[in-house]
């Protein structure tokens, strides 16, 4: 499986579309939210297909970034230990 980072920002931080948008990400089934607006997913899809799917859940003033990622990766103070271990276990060198 390939790994992708998704970064999104809603222009209105109380937008009712945020929860359904996060549910669209959760639909990929293998995911880890790193921050409120950043997620890693594992899928056989492509960045373009992921973007095209997710952009149906955002408005014209909202932002969305999708990129293929690989190990090594590094972070601090962004996720709890359980999520961190999950990411390390699933992140692959490419």
N, C-alpha and C positions, 0 to 999 in steps of 0.2 A: 504494500500500500504506500501511496505517496502521502506526504505531510504538507499541510498548508497553514499559513498564519492568516487570520482574518482580523482586520482592524476596522472598526466602524465608529462613526460619531453621528449622533442625531442632533440636528440643529436645535431642537427643543428637547431638553433633558427629561421632560415629563411626558413626552410623546407616547400615546397609548400603543403605538406600533412597536415599541421596544421589546415588550415581552413576546409578541408573536414572531418578531424577527429572531430573537434568541431561540425560540422554538424551531425555527427553520434551520438554524445551525445545529441544534440538538438532533434534528432528523437524520443527520449524518451518522448518528449513533456512537461513533468513536470520536470524542472531542474532549478538550480541556479548556475551560475559561481561565485565562491568565490574569486578566483584569476585567473590570466591568465592560470594557469595549474591545477586548482582544481575546482571541480564541485560537487554539490549534485544533485542526481536524485531520483525520486520517481517512483517505478515500482513494478510489481509483479514478476519480474524475479529474478535470483539468481546472486551472485557475480561471480560465475564461468561462467555462460552464458553471463553476461555483459562483463567480461574479454575476453572471446572467441570471442565475436562479435567485440569489440573494437580493439583487437590485430591485426585484419585484416587491420586496418588503420595506423599501425605504422611499423617502420623498426626494424631490428635486434638490433640496438644500442639504441633504444628509450626505455623509461621506462613507466610502467603502473601499478597502484595499485588500486584495487577495494575492498571496505569493507562495510559491513552492519553497519549502525550507528543508534543510538537512542538518544533521549533527556535524560538528559540535555546536552547541548552543549554550548560552550562559545567561543567568538572571539572578536577581536578588530582590528580596522584599516584594515580590509580585504574586506569589502563590503560596498556599500552605504546604506543609510537608507531604501530605497525601497526594495532592495534585502534582507537586514537583516530582515525586517518585514515579507517578503515572507517566508523566512526560518523558522522564529519563528512560524508563522501561520501553517506551514506544518510539522514541526518536531514533532514527536510523541514519547512519553515515551513507552518503550517496557519492 
